C-alpha cells in the first residue's frame, strides 16, 4: 500500500521549549539581594529616582547604563556616559550583547543576568555572605574600601586610580565617612578602623 504523499508525516518530536525569561539578580552592593524582572523593553540602571533598576550609591551615575531586552530573549547593555564606567565580567564595557551568566559591575553593585530559578539560589547565597563587620561602623562596602586605602597611606588620587573612580568621588566618599563617624581627620579614621578590627590585612585584595 503506497503512502499518500500529500498526507503530513506524523512525528513524535515535542515542540521546542521556549527558554525561561531572564532576570537580573543583584548579588552585591546596596540593597542586596534583589531580583529585577526583564520584560521586553528598556531598563535603565542608575541612582535617579524612577529608573527601573535603582542603585543608591554615590559612585553610580543618575542614569548609568541601560539594558535593551528584545524577544528571544536577547539582552544588550549600553553605558550611558557614566562617570565611573560599566564593567562586564571585570572588563570595561561600552555597548553590546550579553550572554546569560554575564556579571555586570557598577560601583559596588554586581548584577548577574540569569533565569529566575538560578537567581533564587544567587540571592540566598548573597544574603548568607553579607559581611557583619561593616555594620559596626555603618559604612557601605565602597566606603570601607576607601577607608582602608586611606589607612594604607594612599592619596585621594591613588585611591581613585586603584578603584577606577574619579578623585572627586573619593573626596565625596570621605566627606560622608567623616560625617557618619563624627571625625575630621585621616588619623581619626585609621584609629576608628583599628578599634573596629577593620584594618586591611596584607592578604586583602581591595
Secondary structure as UniProt FT lines:
FT   TURN            5..6
FT   STRAND          22..28
FT   TURN            30..31
FT   STRAND          34..37
FT   STRAND          41..46
FT   TURN            49..50
FT   STRAND          53..54
FT   TURN            58..59
FT   TURN            62..63
FT   STRAND          65..70
FT   TURN            71..73
FT   STRAND          74..79
FT   STRAND          87..88
FT   TURN            89..90
FT   STRAND          91..92
FT   STRAND          95..98
FT   TURN            100..101
FT   STRAND          103..106
FT   TURN            107..108
FT   STRAND          109..115
FT   HELIX           116..128
FT   HELIX           132..136
FT   TURN            137..138
FT   HELIX           141..151
FT   TURN            152..153
FT   HELIX           156..163
FT   HELIX           167..181
FT   HELIX           186..196
FT   TURN            202..203
//
